[in-house]
Amino acid sequence: MTLIIVTLLLTAYLLIATGHLTGVNKAAISMFLGTAGWVVYVGWGFDFVSAFHAADYREFLGGAASTSNSVKHFIYSNIFLLYVGKAAAIVLFLLATMSTVELLQNNGCFDFITEWIRTRNSKRLLWTLSAATFVLSANLDNLTTLSTMLVIMHGILQNSRQRMLVGSAMALAACCGGCFTVIGDATGLVLWEGGAVSASRFSAYLLLPAVLAWVVPTMLINRELPDRLDTAWSALPYRGDDTRLSRLQRMVMLFVGIGGLWFIPSFHNITKLAPFLGALCVLSVLWVVNEVFNRKFIGSGQSVQRRIPMSLEYGALQQILFVMGIMLGMGVVTETGVWHDVGSWFDTYVHDIWMMGIGAGLLSAIVDSFTIAMSNISLYPVSAGDFACNGTYWSIMAYNTAIGGCLLSVGNVCGLALMRSERVTLGWYVKHLTPKVLLGWIVGYMALWVEINFISL
Protein backbone atom coordinates (compact mmCIF):
# COMPACT_ATOMS: atom_id res chain seq x y z
CA MET A 1 0.00 0.00 0.00
CA THR A 2 2.94 2.31 0.61
CA LEU A 3 4.02 1.66 -2.98
CA ILE A 4 0.55 2.60 -4.24
CA ILE A 5 0.55 5.85 -2.27
CA VAL A 6 4.06 6.74 -3.47
CA THR A 7 2.98 5.95 -7.04
CA LEU A 8 0.05 8.32 -6.62
CA LEU A 9 2.46 11.02 -5.43
CA LEU A 10 4.90 10.54 -8.31
CA THR A 11 2.04 10.47 -10.82
CA ALA A 12 0.74 13.73 -9.35
CA TYR A 13 4.22 15.25 -9.71
CA LEU A 14 4.28 14.23 -13.37
CA LEU A 15 0.77 15.51 -14.12
CA ILE A 16 1.38 18.81 -12.35
CA ALA A 17 4.65 19.28 -14.26
CA THR A 18 2.95 18.59 -17.60
CA GLY A 19 -0.29 20.43 -16.86
CA HIS A 20 0.52 23.13 -19.43
CA LEU A 21 0.72 20.39 -22.07
CA THR A 22 -2.18 18.18 -21.03
CA GLY A 23 -4.52 20.99 -20.04
CA VAL A 24 -5.42 19.24 -16.77
CA ASN A 25 -5.77 21.74 -13.93
CA LYS A 26 -3.23 21.05 -11.18
CA ALA A 27 -5.82 21.84 -8.51
CA ALA A 28 -7.80 18.81 -9.69
CA ILE A 29 -4.64 16.69 -9.60
CA SER A 30 -3.71 17.74 -6.09
CA MET A 31 -7.24 17.14 -4.81
CA PHE A 32 -7.22 13.63 -6.29
CA LEU A 33 -3.87 12.95 -4.64
CA GLY A 34 -5.15 14.14 -1.28
CA THR A 35 -8.40 12.17 -1.41
CA ALA A 36 -7.25 8.97 -3.10
CA GLY A 37 -4.18 8.72 -0.89
CA TRP A 38 -6.24 8.76 2.31
CA VAL A 39 -8.76 6.28 0.88
CA VAL A 40 -5.92 3.84 0.22
CA TYR A 41 -4.45 4.54 3.67
CA VAL A 42 -7.74 3.86 5.46
CA GLY A 43 -8.41 0.73 3.40
CA TRP A 44 -5.26 -0.89 4.73
CA GLY A 45 -4.86 1.23 7.82
CA PHE A 46 -4.18 -1.47 10.41
CA ASP A 47 -0.65 -2.08 9.12
CA PHE A 48 0.20 1.63 9.20
CA VAL A 49 -1.36 2.13 12.63
CA SER A 50 0.48 -0.89 14.07
CA ALA A 51 3.79 0.34 12.69
CA PHE A 52 3.63 4.01 13.66
CA HIS A 53 0.86 4.52 16.25
CA ALA A 54 0.70 1.28 18.20
CA ALA A 55 0.77 2.83 21.70
CA ASP A 56 -1.81 5.50 20.86
CA TYR A 57 -4.06 2.88 19.28
CA ARG A 58 -3.95 0.65 22.37
CA GLU A 59 -4.90 3.63 24.49
CA PHE A 60 -7.72 4.44 22.08
CA LEU A 61 -9.10 0.89 22.34
CA GLY A 62 -9.07 1.01 26.13
CA GLY A 63 -8.88 -2.79 26.39
CA ALA A 64 -11.48 -3.49 23.71
CA ALA A 65 -10.80 -5.77 20.78
CA SER A 66 -9.47 -4.26 17.61
CA THR A 67 -11.84 -4.24 14.64
CA SER A 68 -11.84 -2.78 11.18
CA ASN A 69 -14.20 -0.01 12.26
CA SER A 70 -12.12 0.85 15.34
CA VAL A 71 -9.02 1.26 13.15
CA LYS A 72 -10.90 3.58 10.81
CA HIS A 73 -12.31 5.61 13.70
CA PHE A 74 -8.80 5.92 15.17
CA ILE A 75 -7.34 7.07 11.84
CA TYR A 76 -10.11 9.62 11.39
CA SER A 77 -9.98 11.06 14.90
CA ASN A 78 -6.27 10.86 15.72
CA ILE A 79 -4.47 11.11 12.36
CA PHE A 80 -6.60 12.39 9.50
CA LEU A 81 -8.17 15.34 11.32
CA LEU A 82 -4.72 16.52 12.40
CA TYR A 83 -3.69 17.04 8.78
CA VAL A 84 -7.09 18.48 7.87
CA GLY A 85 -6.65 21.04 10.65
CA LYS A 86 -3.20 22.06 9.39
CA ALA A 87 -4.42 22.38 5.82
CA ALA A 88 -7.57 24.24 6.88
CA ALA A 89 -5.51 26.79 8.84
CA ILE A 90 -3.51 27.63 5.70
CA VAL A 91 -6.58 27.67 3.46
CA LEU A 92 -8.54 29.94 5.82
CA PHE A 93 -5.62 32.37 5.90
CA LEU A 94 -5.47 32.43 2.10
CA LEU A 95 -9.23 32.89 1.91
CA ALA A 96 -9.05 35.84 4.31
CA THR A 97 -6.22 37.58 2.42
CA MET A 98 -7.83 36.97 -0.96
CA SER A 99 -11.11 38.41 0.29
CA THR A 100 -9.24 41.40 1.71
CA VAL A 101 -7.71 42.11 -1.70
CA GLU A 102 -11.11 41.78 -3.33
CA LEU A 103 -12.68 44.31 -0.96
CA LEU A 104 -9.83 46.77 -1.46
CA GLN A 105 -9.89 46.41 -5.22
CA ASN A 106 -13.66 46.74 -5.51
CA ASN A 107 -13.50 50.03 -3.63
CA GLY A 108 -10.71 51.51 -5.74
CA CYS A 109 -8.08 51.41 -3.01
CA PHE A 110 -5.38 50.50 -5.52
CA ASP A 111 -6.18 53.46 -7.77
CA PHE A 112 -3.45 55.35 -5.92
CA ILE A 113 -0.93 53.19 -7.75
CA THR A 114 -2.38 54.19 -11.11
CA GLU A 115 -2.28 57.86 -10.12
CA TRP A 116 1.31 57.49 -8.94
CA ILE A 117 2.66 56.13 -12.21
CA ARG A 118 1.17 58.42 -14.83
CA THR A 119 4.25 58.37 -17.03
CA ARG A 120 5.45 56.98 -20.34
CA ASN A 121 9.00 56.59 -19.07
CA SER A 122 9.75 52.87 -19.20
CA LYS A 123 12.07 52.85 -16.18
CA ARG A 124 9.66 54.60 -13.86
CA LEU A 125 6.67 52.54 -15.04
CA LEU A 126 8.47 49.20 -14.77
CA TRP A 127 9.98 49.88 -11.35
CA THR A 128 6.84 51.40 -9.90
CA LEU A 129 4.60 48.51 -10.98
CA SER A 130 7.08 45.83 -9.90
CA ALA A 131 7.91 47.59 -6.62
CA ALA A 132 4.22 47.93 -5.77
CA THR A 133 3.75 44.23 -6.56
CA PHE A 134 6.76 43.31 -4.42
CA VAL A 135 5.49 45.26 -1.41
CA LEU A 136 1.87 44.14 -1.67
CA SER A 137 2.74 40.47 -2.17
CA ALA A 138 4.76 40.52 1.06
CA ASN A 139 1.47 41.07 2.88
CA LEU A 140 -1.16 39.55 0.59
CA ASP A 141 -1.50 36.36 -1.38
CA ASN A 142 0.81 36.25 -4.43
CA LEU A 143 -1.82 35.27 -6.95
CA THR A 144 -4.41 37.87 -5.97
CA THR A 145 -1.75 40.58 -5.77
CA LEU A 146 -0.46 39.78 -9.25
CA SER A 147 -3.99 39.53 -10.67
CA THR A 148 -4.80 42.97 -9.30
CA MET A 149 -1.58 44.51 -10.62
CA LEU A 150 -2.10 42.93 -14.06
CA VAL A 151 -5.50 44.63 -14.24
CA ILE A 152 -3.81 47.95 -13.47
CA MET A 153 -1.12 47.31 -16.09
CA HIS A 154 -3.76 46.49 -18.73
CA GLY A 155 -5.29 49.90 -18.21
CA ILE A 156 -1.94 51.54 -18.98
CA LEU A 157 0.12 49.58 -21.51
CA GLN A 158 -1.19 49.02 -25.05
CA ASN A 159 1.70 47.13 -26.66
CA SER A 160 1.45 43.36 -26.12
CA ARG A 161 5.20 42.71 -26.06
CA GLN A 162 5.73 45.47 -23.55
CA ARG A 163 2.96 43.99 -21.39
CA MET A 164 4.66 40.58 -21.58
CA LEU A 165 7.96 41.99 -20.33
CA VAL A 166 6.48 44.20 -17.61
CA GLY A 167 4.03 41.45 -16.60
CA SER A 168 6.91 38.99 -16.26
CA ALA A 169 8.75 41.43 -14.02
CA MET A 170 5.61 41.78 -11.91
CA ALA A 171 5.17 38.00 -11.64
CA LEU A 172 8.77 37.69 -10.44
CA ALA A 173 8.23 40.56 -7.98
CA ALA A 174 5.14 38.83 -6.58
CA CYS A 175 7.08 35.62 -5.91
CA CYS A 176 10.12 37.39 -4.48
CA GLY A 177 8.04 39.69 -2.30
CA GLY A 178 5.95 36.84 -0.98
CA CYS A 179 8.88 34.60 -0.06
CA PHE A 180 10.50 36.81 2.57
CA THR A 181 7.54 37.11 4.95
CA VAL A 182 5.60 34.40 6.74
CA ILE A 183 2.26 35.79 5.52
CA GLY A 184 3.23 36.53 1.92
CA ASP A 185 3.47 32.97 0.62
CA ALA A 186 1.85 29.66 1.51
CA THR A 187 5.27 28.04 2.09
CA GLY A 188 6.31 30.62 4.69
CA LEU A 189 2.91 30.31 6.32
CA VAL A 190 3.27 26.52 6.60
CA LEU A 191 6.72 26.91 8.15
CA TRP A 192 5.43 29.52 10.60
CA GLU A 193 2.37 27.47 11.55
CA GLY A 194 4.58 24.41 12.08
CA GLY A 195 6.96 26.21 14.42
CA ALA A 196 9.91 25.95 12.02
CA VAL A 197 10.48 29.72 11.80
CA SER A 198 9.64 32.92 13.64
CA ALA A 199 8.31 35.88 11.65
CA SER A 200 11.11 38.35 12.42
CA ARG A 201 14.09 36.01 11.91
CA PHE A 202 12.59 34.56 8.74
CA SER A 203 12.19 38.01 7.18
CA ALA A 204 15.58 39.20 8.42
CA TYR A 205 17.44 36.46 6.55
CA LEU A 206 15.34 36.36 3.38
CA LEU A 207 14.76 40.08 2.73
CA LEU A 208 18.11 40.83 1.05
CA PRO A 209 18.19 37.61 -1.06
CA ALA A 210 14.59 38.24 -2.16
CA VAL A 211 15.34 41.85 -3.11
CA LEU A 212 18.40 40.80 -5.12
CA ALA A 213 16.50 38.00 -6.87
CA TRP A 214 13.91 40.62 -7.90
CA VAL A 215 16.15 43.61 -8.68
CA VAL A 216 18.80 41.86 -10.82
CA PRO A 217 16.39 40.38 -13.41
CA THR A 218 14.26 43.54 -13.41
CA MET A 219 17.32 45.63 -14.30
CA LEU A 220 17.95 43.32 -17.26
CA ILE A 221 14.29 43.42 -18.32
CA ASN A 222 14.44 47.21 -18.26
CA ARG A 223 17.19 47.13 -20.91
CA GLU A 224 14.80 45.40 -23.36
CA LEU A 225 12.14 48.09 -23.05
CA PRO A 226 12.16 51.26 -25.21
CA ASP A 227 12.62 54.61 -23.50
CA ARG A 228 9.00 55.55 -24.17
CA LEU A 229 6.13 53.11 -23.79
CA ASP A 230 2.79 52.89 -25.60
CA THR A 231 0.45 54.02 -22.84
CA ALA A 232 -3.17 55.09 -22.64
CA TRP A 233 -4.74 56.41 -19.48
CA SER A 234 -8.37 55.52 -18.87
CA ALA A 235 -10.51 57.49 -16.49
CA LEU A 236 -10.39 56.27 -12.91
CA PRO A 237 -11.54 53.99 -11.48
CA TYR A 238 -10.12 51.49 -13.95
CA ARG A 239 -12.60 48.80 -12.80
CA GLY A 240 -15.63 50.68 -14.04
CA ASP A 241 -18.30 52.58 -12.11
CA ASP A 242 -18.29 50.28 -9.09
CA THR A 243 -17.47 52.54 -6.15
CA ARG A 244 -18.37 55.95 -4.83
CA LEU A 245 -15.89 56.28 -2.00
CA SER A 246 -14.00 59.48 -1.43
CA ARG A 247 -10.22 59.60 -1.49
CA LEU A 248 -10.11 59.69 2.32
CA GLN A 249 -12.42 56.68 2.63
CA ARG A 250 -10.28 54.66 0.23
CA MET A 251 -7.17 55.57 2.20
CA VAL A 252 -8.87 54.43 5.43
CA MET A 253 -9.82 51.09 3.88
CA LEU A 254 -6.29 50.59 2.54
CA PHE A 255 -4.84 51.36 5.97
CA VAL A 256 -7.24 48.96 7.72
CA GLY A 257 -6.58 46.16 5.21
CA ILE A 258 -2.81 46.34 4.75
CA GLY A 259 -2.08 47.67 8.23
CA GLY A 260 -4.17 44.95 9.81
CA LEU A 261 -2.28 42.22 7.97
CA TRP A 262 1.02 43.70 9.16
CA PHE A 263 -0.21 43.21 12.73
CA ILE A 264 -0.90 39.47 12.30
CA PRO A 265 2.60 38.27 13.40
CA SER A 266 2.26 40.38 16.55
CA PHE A 267 -1.25 39.02 17.08
CA HIS A 268 0.12 35.47 16.91
CA ASN A 269 3.00 36.21 19.29
CA ILE A 270 0.69 37.82 21.84
CA THR A 271 -2.24 35.40 21.76
CA LYS A 272 -0.51 32.21 20.48
CA LEU A 273 -3.65 31.63 18.41
CA ALA A 274 -3.46 30.51 14.78
CA PRO A 275 -2.55 33.30 12.31
CA PHE A 276 -5.66 32.66 10.24
CA LEU A 277 -7.75 33.93 13.16
CA GLY A 278 -5.95 37.27 12.98
CA ALA A 279 -6.47 37.38 9.19
CA LEU A 280 -10.19 36.68 9.63
CA CYS A 281 -10.36 39.42 12.27
CA VAL A 282 -8.78 41.91 9.86
CA LEU A 283 -11.21 40.83 7.14
CA SER A 284 -14.21 41.23 9.44
CA VAL A 285 -13.18 44.76 10.46
CA LEU A 286 -12.53 45.73 6.82
CA TRP A 287 -15.89 44.22 5.86
CA VAL A 288 -17.68 46.34 8.46
CA VAL A 289 -15.87 49.48 7.23
CA ASN A 290 -16.90 48.57 3.68
CA GLU A 291 -20.55 48.20 4.72
CA VAL A 292 -20.50 51.55 6.53
CA PHE A 293 -18.84 53.46 3.70
CA ASN A 294 -21.05 51.89 1.02
CA ARG A 295 -24.36 51.77 2.92
CA LYS A 296 -26.20 53.96 0.38
CA PHE A 297 -24.54 52.29 -2.56
CA ILE A 298 -25.37 48.77 -1.30
CA GLY A 299 -28.90 49.74 -0.30
CA SER A 300 -29.65 50.94 -3.82
CA GLY A 301 -28.84 47.52 -5.26
CA GLN A 302 -26.06 48.83 -7.47
CA SER A 303 -23.41 46.67 -5.80
CA VAL A 304 -24.41 43.76 -8.03
CA GLN A 305 -22.86 45.67 -10.95
CA ARG A 306 -19.34 45.35 -9.53
CA ARG A 307 -16.92 43.50 -11.73
CA ILE A 308 -14.21 41.24 -10.37
CA PRO A 309 -11.40 40.00 -12.66
CA MET A 310 -11.96 36.39 -13.70
CA SER A 311 -8.41 35.53 -12.63
CA LEU A 312 -9.26 36.69 -9.12
CA GLU A 313 -12.70 35.11 -9.02
CA TYR A 314 -11.77 31.61 -10.19
CA GLY A 315 -7.99 31.53 -9.80
CA ALA A 316 -8.31 32.11 -6.06
CA LEU A 317 -10.64 29.13 -5.65
CA GLN A 318 -8.30 26.91 -7.65
CA GLN A 319 -5.36 28.03 -5.52
CA ILE A 320 -7.23 27.18 -2.32
CA LEU A 321 -8.19 23.71 -3.58
CA PHE A 322 -4.64 23.11 -4.82
CA VAL A 323 -3.11 23.97 -1.44
CA MET A 324 -5.63 21.79 0.39
CA GLY A 325 -4.99 18.83 -1.89
CA ILE A 326 -1.20 19.07 -1.70
CA MET A 327 -1.18 19.33 2.09
CA LEU A 328 -3.50 16.32 2.49
CA GLY A 329 -1.40 14.36 0.00
CA MET A 330 1.85 15.17 1.79
CA GLY A 331 0.20 14.20 5.05
CA VAL A 332 -0.73 10.70 3.92
CA VAL A 333 2.77 10.13 2.50
CA THR A 334 4.24 11.27 5.83
CA GLU A 335 2.09 8.69 7.65
CA THR A 336 3.56 5.88 5.55
CA GLY A 337 7.08 6.73 6.79
CA VAL A 338 8.37 7.34 3.26
CA TRP A 339 9.50 10.90 3.90
CA HIS A 340 11.55 9.75 6.89
CA ASP A 341 13.29 7.19 4.67
CA VAL A 342 13.96 9.77 1.95
CA GLY A 343 15.36 12.18 4.55
CA SER A 344 17.67 9.44 5.85
CA TRP A 345 18.88 8.79 2.30
CA PHE A 346 19.74 12.48 1.86
CA ASP A 347 21.57 12.46 5.20
CA THR A 348 23.65 9.49 4.08
CA TYR A 349 24.43 10.26 0.45
CA VAL A 350 24.07 14.03 0.08
CA HIS A 351 24.41 15.58 3.53
CA ASP A 352 24.55 19.10 2.11
CA ILE A 353 21.47 21.24 2.59
CA TRP A 354 22.81 23.90 0.22
CA MET A 355 22.97 21.37 -2.62
CA MET A 356 19.52 20.13 -1.63
CA GLY A 357 18.31 23.70 -1.96
CA ILE A 358 19.62 23.95 -5.51
CA GLY A 359 17.92 20.68 -6.40
CA ALA A 360 14.67 21.87 -4.85
CA GLY A 361 14.83 25.09 -6.86
CA LEU A 362 15.35 23.26 -10.16
CA LEU A 363 12.53 20.84 -9.40
CA SER A 364 10.27 23.76 -8.49
CA ALA A 365 10.68 25.18 -11.98
CA ILE A 366 9.62 21.88 -13.54
CA VAL A 367 6.91 20.66 -11.15
CA ASP A 368 5.54 23.42 -8.90
CA SER A 369 7.13 25.59 -6.23
CA PHE A 370 4.60 24.86 -3.45
CA THR A 371 4.52 21.13 -4.19
CA ILE A 372 8.31 20.81 -3.99
CA ALA A 373 8.46 23.08 -0.93
CA MET A 374 5.97 20.88 0.92
CA SER A 375 7.90 17.78 -0.12
CA ASN A 376 11.15 19.13 1.30
CA ILE A 377 9.49 20.45 4.46
CA SER A 378 8.00 17.00 5.04
CA LEU A 379 11.42 15.32 4.94
CA TYR A 380 12.47 16.46 8.42
CA PRO A 381 10.74 17.38 11.67
CA VAL A 382 11.63 20.55 13.56
CA SER A 383 14.46 19.27 15.76
CA ALA A 384 17.96 20.68 16.27
CA GLY A 385 20.88 22.17 14.36
CA ASP A 386 20.00 23.17 10.79
CA PHE A 387 16.48 21.83 11.38
CA ALA A 388 15.74 23.70 14.62
CA CYS A 389 13.33 26.62 14.81
CA ASN A 390 14.82 29.30 12.52
CA GLY A 391 17.31 26.70 11.28
CA THR A 392 19.19 27.17 8.02
CA TYR A 393 17.32 24.41 6.19
CA TRP A 394 13.93 26.15 6.33
CA SER A 395 15.25 29.45 4.94
CA ILE A 396 17.09 27.65 2.15
CA MET A 397 14.01 25.75 1.07
CA ALA A 398 11.69 28.75 1.27
CA TYR A 399 14.02 30.87 -0.88
CA ASN A 400 14.95 28.25 -3.46
CA THR A 401 11.49 26.90 -4.11
CA ALA A 402 10.01 30.40 -4.48
CA ILE A 403 12.69 31.78 -6.79
CA GLY A 404 13.43 28.49 -8.53
CA GLY A 405 9.77 28.24 -9.44
CA CYS A 406 10.20 31.43 -11.49
CA LEU A 407 12.80 29.86 -13.78
CA LEU A 408 9.94 28.60 -15.93
CA SER A 409 6.53 30.18 -16.32
CA VAL A 410 4.87 26.88 -15.33
CA GLY A 411 6.67 26.65 -11.99
CA ASN A 412 4.16 28.60 -9.88
CA VAL A 413 0.65 30.04 -9.90
CA CYS A 414 1.92 33.53 -10.74
CA GLY A 415 3.61 32.29 -13.89
CA LEU A 416 0.49 30.42 -14.95
CA ALA A 417 -1.63 33.52 -14.33
CA LEU A 418 0.79 35.52 -16.48
CA MET A 419 0.55 32.93 -19.27
CA ARG A 420 -3.25 33.16 -19.27
CA SER A 421 -3.41 36.93 -18.98
CA GLU A 422 -0.72 37.98 -21.46
CA ARG A 423 -0.58 34.91 -23.72
CA VAL A 424 3.02 34.28 -22.67
CA THR A 425 4.35 31.01 -24.08
CA LEU A 426 6.83 28.75 -22.35
CA GLY A 427 9.31 29.15 -25.20
CA TRP A 428 9.16 32.96 -25.05
CA TYR A 429 9.61 32.92 -21.28
CA VAL A 430 12.64 30.59 -21.49
CA LYS A 431 14.28 32.84 -24.08
CA HIS A 432 13.61 36.21 -22.47
CA LEU A 433 13.24 35.55 -18.73
CA THR A 434 14.88 32.30 -17.62
CA PRO A 435 18.53 33.49 -17.94
CA LYS A 436 17.70 36.70 -16.07
CA VAL A 437 15.86 34.88 -13.27
CA LEU A 438 18.70 32.36 -13.01
CA LEU A 439 21.24 35.15 -12.49
CA GLY A 440 19.07 36.80 -9.86
CA TRP A 441 18.55 33.44 -8.11
CA ILE A 442 22.31 32.83 -7.93
CA VAL A 443 23.08 36.33 -6.63
CA GLY A 444 20.37 36.08 -3.98
CA TYR A 445 21.52 32.59 -2.97
CA MET A 446 25.06 33.84 -2.51
CA ALA A 447 23.75 36.65 -0.31
CA LEU A 448 21.82 34.14 1.80
CA TRP A 449 24.95 32.00 2.18
CA VAL A 450 26.98 35.02 3.34
CA GLU A 451 24.26 36.07 5.80
CA ILE A 452 23.96 32.65 7.39
CA ASN A 453 27.68 31.90 7.56
CA PHE A 454 29.19 35.29 8.38
CA ILE A 455 26.46 37.64 9.62
CA SER A 456 24.39 37.14 12.75
CA LEU A 457 20.98 38.74 12.20
C-alpha positions, 0 to 999 in steps of 0.5 A: 500500500505504501508503494501505491501511495508513493505511485500516486504522489509521483504520478501527481508530480508528473501531471502537475509538471505537464499540466501546461501540455495536457490541459489538466488543472493542477488543482484537480490533480492535487485534490485527487492525490489528497483524497485517493491517498487517504482512501488507500491509507484507510483501506489498509490502515491497520498495518500503518497504525500498528507500525507508527501509532501502536501505543496511541491505538492501544490507548484508544481501544481502552482494552477493547478488541481491535476491529476494522471499524475501530481502526478507521475511527482511530485514523479519522480522529487521531491522524486524519483530522490533524492534517485536515486542521493544518491544511484548513488553517492555511486555506482559511488564511489564504481565503481571508487575504484573498477576500481582503484584496477583493474588498480593497480592489472593488472600492478603488483602493489601488487606484493610488498606484495608477495615479502614482505612475502616470508616465510613459518613461519605461524605467519609472513605469516598470519599477513602480509597478514591480515595486508595488507588486513586491510590497503588496505580495509581502502582505497579501497572497501572491496570486491575488496581488499579481492579478490585481496589478495585471489589471492595473497594467492592462489599463496603462500599456497598449503594446502586447510585447511590452505587457509581456515583459512588464508582466513577467517582471511583476510575476517575479516581484510577486514571488520574491516579495511573498517569499521573505515574509511568513504571511506573503506565501503559503510556504512561509505560512506553513513553516510559521504554523509548524513552528519551524520559523519565527516571523522576524528572523525569517524576514531578516534572513530572506529580505536581502536575497529576495530583493536581489533576486527581484532587482537583478532580473528587473534591471535586465528586463528594463534594458529590453524596453524602449525609452517611451512606452505605448500608454493610454490612461483611462478614467479612474476607477479602472474597474468601471463605475463600481465605487463611490468612496472618497479619497479619504475613505479609500485611504482608510480602507487601505490602511485597515486592510494592509495595516491589519495584515502587518499586525498578524505576526504580533497578534500570533506572538501575543495570543498564540492563536493561529494566524488565520484567526488574525487574518479573519479578524482583519477581514471582518473589520474591513468588511464592516468598514466597507458596509458603513462606507457603502451603505447607500450604494449597497442599499440601492442595489447597485453593488451587483454591478461590480466587476471582479477579474476572472483571474481573481474570481476563479484563480483564487478558488483553484489556488485554495483547492490546490493547497488543500490537496497538496497538504492532504497528500503530503500528510498521507505520504508522511504517515507511511514513513516514506518521507523519513526514509527519503530524509535518511537517504539524503543524510547518508548520500548528500548531507549538504542542505545547500545542494539540496536547496539547488535541487529543490529550486530546479525541481520547483521550476519543472513541477511546482514551487509549493509542491516541492516546498511541501515535499522538502518540508516533510522530509524532516521534523523541527528538531535541532541544528540546521532543522531547529526553529529558525534553522538554516534548512527552512530558509534555504528551502523557502528561498529556493522553491520560491525563486526556482519556481520562477525559472519557468513560467509553469513553476508557480501560480503567478507564472500560470496567471501571467501565461493566461493573462498575457498569452506568454508562451513557455518558449518565449519565457525561457528565451527572455526571462529564464537566464535573467531569473537564473542570475538573480537566483544565484546572486540572492543565494550567494547573499543568503549563504553570506548572511547565514555563515558570516552575519548574525541577524 
